[in-house]
């Protein structure tokens, strides 16, 4: 077994490996849904505790999913520079619902 894989299995009693797997699955879902690239970074930091007293090893997982497109709406500027949904240069039409014709009248 690779020393790196063994390290991941043992670091924080396997919690780092589990978090890395969950982050990978989440990133794959985001990339698949949005059709854009994302990244997953594992940073391992190592520092001596003291002279020949062992090493302190940390692991940081960072996931950068693709950015989604923000929702958009169309608005129009009024002469007073306010925003509104209806175009102020266009007349509005009075619309009403028309009842469907009865089958007897349709055949006549």
C-alpha positions in Angstrom: 0.0 0.0 0.0 1.2 3.5 -0.8 2.6 5.5 2.1 0.4 8.4 1.1 -2.8 6.4 1.1 -1.7 4.9 4.5 -1.1 8.4 5.8 -4.6 9.5 4.7 -6.2 6.5 6.3 -4.4 7.2 9.6 -4.5 11.0 9.8 -7.1 12.0 12.4 -8.2 8.4 12.5 -9.4 8.4 8.9 -11.5 11.6 9.2 -9.3 13.5 6.7 -9.7 10.7 4.1 -13.5 10.7 4.7 -13.7 14.5 4.3 -11.6 14.4 1.2 -13.9 11.8 -0.3 -17.1 13.8 0.6 -15.5 17.0 -0.9 -14.7 15.1 -4.1 -18.2 13.8 -4.5 -19.7 17.2 -3.8 -17.4 18.9 -6.3 -18.1 16.2 -9.0 -21.9 16.9 -8.5 -21.4 20.7 -8.8 -19.2 20.3 -12.0 -21.7 17.9 -13.5 -24.7 20.1 -12.8 -23.1 23.4 -14.0 -20.9 22.1 -16.8 -17.9 24.2 -15.6 -14.6 23.3 -14.0 -13.9 23.3 -10.2 -10.9 22.4 -8.1 -10.1 20.4 -5.0 -6.9 21.1 -3.1 -5.3 19.1 -0.3 -2.6 21.0 1.6 -0.4 19.1 4.0 1.7 21.0 6.5 4.5 19.4 8.4 6.5 20.9 11.2 8.8 19.5 13.8 7.5 19.3 17.4 11.1 19.4 18.8 14.4 18.0 18.1 13.7 14.3 17.3 10.3 14.5 19.1 8.1 13.8 16.1 6.3 15.8 13.5 3.0 17.7 13.7 1.1 17.0 10.4 -1.9 19.0 9.4 -4.2 18.6 6.4 -6.4 21.3 4.9 -9.0 20.5 2.3 -10.3 23.3 0.0 -13.0 22.9 -2.6 -13.6 25.5 -5.2 -16.9 24.6 -7.0 -17.8 26.3 -10.2 -19.6 29.6 -9.8 -23.2 29.5 -10.8 -24.8 32.2 -12.9 -26.7 34.7 -10.8 -30.4 35.1 -11.6 -31.3 37.9 -14.0 -34.5 39.8 -14.8 -35.2 42.4 -17.4 -36.1 45.9 -16.2 -36.6 49.3 -18.0 -35.5 52.7 -16.9 -38.2 55.3 -16.3 -37.6 59.0 -17.2 -36.9 59.5 -13.4 -34.2 56.8 -13.6 -36.1 54.2 -11.6 -36.4 50.6 -12.7 -39.6 48.9 -13.5 -40.7 45.7 -15.2 -42.9 47.3 -17.9 -41.4 49.3 -20.7 -42.6 52.9 -20.2 -42.4 53.6 -23.9 -44.9 50.8 -24.7 -48.7 51.0 -24.3 -50.3 48.3 -22.2 -53.0 46.1 -23.7 -56.1 45.2 -21.8 -56.2 41.4 -21.9 -59.2 39.4 -20.7 -59.9 35.7 -20.6 -62.4 34.4 -23.2 -64.6 31.5 -22.3 -64.2 28.5 -24.6 -67.1 28.0 -27.1 -69.6 25.2 -26.3 -69.3 22.1 -28.6 -72.8 22.7 -30.0 -72.0 26.3 -31.1 -68.7 25.2 -32.6 -70.4 22.8 -35.0 -73.0 25.3 -36.3 
